[in-house]
Amino acid sequence: MQNDLFENAPIPKAYMKMALPVVMGMVVTLVYNLVDTYFIALTGNTDLIAGISLCAPLFTLLLAIGDIFGIGGSSVISRALGAHDHDDARKKSTFCFYSAIVTGLVFTVFMLVFKRKILMILGTTTENYVYAEQYYSWLILGSVFVIFALVPSNLLRAEGMALESMIGSVIGTVVNIILDPIFIFSMGLGAAGAAIATVIGYIVTNAFFVVIICKKSGVLSLDIKHLSLDGATLCGVLAIGLPSSITNLMQTVGITLTNRFLQPYGGTQIAIMGIVLKIVNIALLVIVGLAFGGQPLIGYNYGAGLKKRLKKIIRFGMILTGGTGLFFLIVLSVFSRFILSFFLTDAAMIETGRIMLILQLFGAPLMGICLIVICTFQATGKAMGAFILSACRQGIVFLPVIVILSGLMGFNGVILAQFVADILTTIVAFGLYFKTIK
């Protein structure tokens, strides 16, 4: 990290230089899941689409686990490199790599043992259970590869190899796109084929990252002799990684709640919402990347006592993320029918999806502002404020909102719940911000 970039460079230039690689990494990751949905939608089988849609929270959960060691590790390694302690950075990288692998293995065993119970919690029905089970089983069997990929993807950026990080993610996505139609249609594997293609894509990504680490990295190491299981490293990684993963975890909760409350209205509605959420998530992940990409700037200037520059960075971040959310709201609303026609053919289903899409996007500008507040809390050490806000949008606030609105308005209440939760979360965000940040 260069002090001049943090202290003197024009804020838009410094902010975007930090944020754009994060944005691209998140978007590429989401493409994995979106490609599966596109090819599955071509089957025209709404039960099959619903089965995969119900498993969407699992994919988000895998990303959240990977973020613990990826984003948390990136933070501690960046600080070690700043102190010119390459040996410590190397040990911490090895810790993150192997911790992700062990965590992935434990997660795989747990999720396979309780597979049926978890599928019931996700909201499967008699009609779509077989498809959800196929996708679930193969995705979970490959979960170690998904979790592990998030670690080198983030750690390589900490060492300055943003391009290599990007290439690895893109390669995996291309493999997935090529294999999806082969496994789903040519081999007739359906939901299982979509999951297998995704896992193979991650395996290829991981193979690329391993080669880069072994051949080009001067800091990162997979050599187990560098592994150090000390409490300081664990606490340092978890202190940053866990709060960073809360947003993904709450997204898992939010999707699961939405699917459960849509269940009385049939599998078709769940299938449509699954497609809508994949489209919305493209916008949301761009906003998340823009918010979290600027977090190092906020933390540095807070620690340096540069209060005027800090306030300008926060203001720029809010304008950028809020404006990006508004842009996606307008563009995706205008082209909603056209976009949904790639996934759906029935006119009535497209119209239902259009309404869902617009209502889900109403809160995008507000979410951007809230994320800047969350990042500010994390960067300035206000852990409680960060945790409360991260848990609000699709957890603490969303649950009572969807319960009340579904009771009062039925189906319309379910699809309106996220926007109302976004409004309430924004109010909480500003209340905490003005009370906490001096």
N, C-alpha and C positions, 0 to 999 in steps of 0.2 A: 504494500500500500504506500502511496506517495503522499506526504504531508501536504504538498502543494495542491493536489487534487481535492483534498478534504477541506483545506483552509482557504484557498485563494481562487480556485477555478470557478467560473460562472456556475451558479447552482444548477441550471438546466443541463449543462454539459456534464457536470460531475454526477448528478442524479441519474441521468440516462445511461452513462457509462457503467454505473454500478447495477442498474436495474434491468437493462435489456437482456443480458445473458440469462438472468433468472426467469424473465418472461418467456423467452424462447424455450428454455428447458421445460417449463411447466406446460406450455402448449404442446410440445412434442410428446410429452408423457401422456397427455389427455388424448392425443390422436390415436394411441393404441386402442383405447376403449371405444372411441367414436367409430373407428373403422370396423370393429366387430359389429356394432349396432347397424351400420349401413348395410353390410352384406347380409346380416341376419334378416333385416327388414325386407330384403329382396325376396325372401321365401314367402312373404305374405301370411305367415302363420303367427297370429297375434299371441297365442299361448307361448310360442317359442320366444317371441320378442319380450313378452312379459317375464318369462323365466330368467332371461339374461338381465333384464332391467332390475329385477329383484336382487340380483347379485352385485349390482353396481356399488353398494356400500362396502363390499369386500375389497374391491379394487382401491377405493379411497382409503380404507383402513390400512392396506399394504403400503400405500404412499405415506401415510402418517407414521407408520413404524419406521420406514426407511428414512424419513425426515429427522427422526430422533438422532440417528447416528450420522446422517449426512449434513444437516444444517448445524446440529450441535457440534459435530466434529470439525466442520469448516470454521466455526467460530474460534475454538480453542487452538486449532492449528494456525489460523491467521495470526493470533496473538503470539504464538511461539515463534513464528517466522519473523514477526515484527521485532522480537527480542533477539533475533539471529541465533535462536537455539534450534538448529536443524535436527539434532538428536532427539529432543523432546517432541518435535513435530512428527518425526518418523515413528516414535513409540505410540503417539496418540493416533496416528493413522492406522497402524496395525491393530490397535485396540478397537477402533471403530469398525474395521473390516470384519474381524472375527466375532465381535459382539453382534453385528448384524446377521452373520451366518448362524450363530447359535440361537439368537432370538427367532430367526426365521424357521429353524428346525423345530423349536419348541412350539411355535405358533402352528406349524403344519400338523404336528401330532394332535394338538388340542382341537383344532378345527375339524380334523377327520374323525376324531372320537365322538365329538358332539355334532356331527354333520346334520343329522335329521332335526335335532332340536333347534339348531341355528337357522336352518332353512324355514322352519315353522315361524320363528321369530321374525325373519325377513318378510314373511307374509305370503309364502307359497300356497297355492291351492291344489286341488286334485288335478285340475286341468294342466297346470304349468309346472308341477313339481318335477316331473321327469326331465324337463329341459333345464330347469334351475339346478337340479342335482348333477347333471352332466357338466354344465359349465363350472359349477362350484368345485366339483371334485378335481378337475384338471387344473383349474386356477390355483387351488390350494396346494396341489402337488408341486406346482412350480413357484410357490410363493417365496421361497428362499431367493430365487433369481430376481424376482421383482423387488424385494426388500433390499437386496445387496446392491442392485444397480443404482439406487438413489445415493449410495455412499460415495463411490468414486466420482459420480457425476458432480457432486458438490465439492468434494475434496480437491479435485483437479482444478476447479475454479479458484480455490483458495491458494493454489500454487501458481496461478496465473495462466493455466492452460484451458481457458474458456472455449477455444476453438475445438480442442480435442474432446472436451465434455459434450459439446454440441454434436460433433460428428458421431460419437458413440450412440447418442440418443436417436439421431436421424437414421443411422444404419439399421437399428432395431425396428424402427417404424416401417422402413421400406420392406424389410423381410416380412413383417406382419401383413402388410398390404398385399404382397405377392402370395403369401401362403393362405390367407383367408378364403378367397374363392376356391382355391384348390381343395382345401380341407372341408369347407362347408358344402360345396356343390359337387365338385368332381368326385370326391371320396365319400360324399353323403354323410359326413360326420355331424352336421348341424351345429348345435350349441357346443358340443365337445370340440369340434373342429375349430371354432372361434377361439376357445380358450387355449387349445394346443398351439395355434398360430401365435397368440399373444406371448405365451411362455417361451416359445422358440425365439421370438424376436428379442426377448430379454436375455436369453442365453447368448445370442450373438452379440448383443450390446455388452454384456459382461466380459465375453471373450476379448472384445476390442479393448475394453478398459484395462484388463489384466495385462495385455501386451503393452499398452501405453505406459502403465505403471512400471513394468519390468524394464522396458527399453528406454523410456524418455524421462521419467520422473527422477528428480534428484532428491526428493524428500519423502514421498509416499512409499510405503513398503508393505508387501504381503508376507515377508519373511517372519515366521512365527517366533524366531529368536528375539525379535524386537518387541514382542508382546509383553506389556506391563499391566498387571491387574491392580493398579493402585486406586485408592478411594478418591484422590484429588482429580484424576482424569475422569473417572466415572461421574463425579459430581459436576465437573466442568462441562462435560458433554450433555448431561441430563438437564442442567440448569437452563441451557439454551434450547436444546432439542425438544424437550417435553412441551414447553409453551408453544413452540413453532408447530408442533404436530396437533395441537388442540383444535385448530381450525379444521383440519382434515377429519379429525375424529368426530367433531360436531356435525360436519357435513354427512358423515356416515349415519349419525343419529337422525339428522333431518330427513334424509332420503328414506330411511327405514320407516319413520313416522308417517311420511307422506304416503308411502305405498300401503301401509296398514290402514290408514284412514280412507284410501281410495278403494280398498278391497271390496266394500259393500256395493260398489258401482260397477264391478266387473273387471276381468283381466284386460279388456281392451283399453280402459282408462289408464290402468297401470302401464300398459305398453306405450301409450301415447306420452304419458308423463315421463317415462324412461327416455324416450327420444328427445323430448323437450329439454330435460335436464342436461343431456349430453351437449346440446346446442348452447344452452345457457352457460354451461361450465367453461366453454371456450372463452366467453367474455369474462367470467368471474376469475379464471386463472390468469388471464392477462392483467386484471386489476390486482390480484394477489401478488403477482410477480413485480408489478410496478411499486406496490407498497413495501414489500419485504426487501426488494432490491435497494431501496433507499435507507434501510435501517442502519447500515454501518456509518453512513454520513451523519445520521441523527445522533448515534452513540458517540462518535468521535467529537463532534462539536459540543455536545453536552459535557463530555469529560474535559474538554479544553476550555470550558467556560465561555465559549463564543455564543452568547445568548442571542444577539441580534441575528447572526447567521443561522443559528438553530431555528429561530422562529420563522425565518424566511424559507428554510428547507421544509419545515412542517407545512407551511402555507402552500408552497409549491406542490408538495406531495398531495395535499388535499385537492387542490385545483386539478392536478394531473389525473388522479384516480377518479375523482368525481366527474370530471369532464369525459374521461374514457368510458365510464359507466353510462353517461348520458348518450355518448356517441353510439355505443352498442345498443342501447334501448331504441334509439331512432332507426338505425340501420336494420337491425334484426326484426323490428316490428314492421317496417316497410316491406321487407323481403320475406316475411314469415311464411306466406303461402308457398312461395317459390322454394325456399329452403326445405320446408316440411315435405314437399312433393318428392324429394329425393328418397324419403324414408316411408312415405305413406301414399297410397293411391286413391283411397276412398275419400270423397269430397267432404263428407260429414266429419270424418276423423281428422282431416286436415284443418277444418274450421275449429274443432275442439282444441286441437294442438296449438292453433294460432292464438286463441284466447289464453291458454295456459302459458304459452311462451311470453306474451306481452305482460301478463300479471307477474310472472317470475322475474322479468327484467325491470319492472318498475323500481325495485329496490337496489338495482346495481349501483347508481350514483351514491346512494347512502352507504352501501357496503364499502365502497372505496374510501370514503371519509372515515368510517369506523376502523378500517384496517390501518390507516395512517396513525390513528390514536393508539391502536394496539401495538404497532411497531415502536411508537414513541415510548410507551410504557416499558416495553421489553428492553429497548436500547438504553433507557435511563434507570433501569433496575427496579421499576415499579411492578414487581411480579404479580401482585394481587390484582391490580387494575387490568393487566394484560390477560390474566386468567379469567376474570369475570366477563370481560368483553368477548373473549374467544368462545366462551361457553354460552353466551346469550343468544346469538342470532339463530342458531338451529338446535338449541338445547333448552336452557333455562327459560327464555322468553317464548321460543317457538312452541314448546309443548303445551302450555296453557292456552296460547292463542289458537292453535289448531283444534284443540278440544272444544273451546268455546265457539269458534266460528263454524266448525262442522256441525255442532249441535243447533246453532241458530240458522245457518244458511245451507246446510247439506253439502252437496258437491261443490257449489260455488265457494263456500266457506273454506273448504280444503285447499283449493287452488289460490285463494286470496290470502291464506294464512302467512305465507312467506313475506309478502309486502308489508303487512301489518307488523310482523315481527321485526322487519328492518327499520320501520319508523320508530318503534319503541326502543330498539337497540341503539339507534342514533341518539335518541334523547339521553339514554344512560351514558353513552360515550362522551357526550359533551359535558354532562354533569360530572363524571369522573375526571375528565381532562382539566376542567377549570378548577376543580378542587385539589387535584394532585400535582399538576405541573405548574411550577412557579415561573 
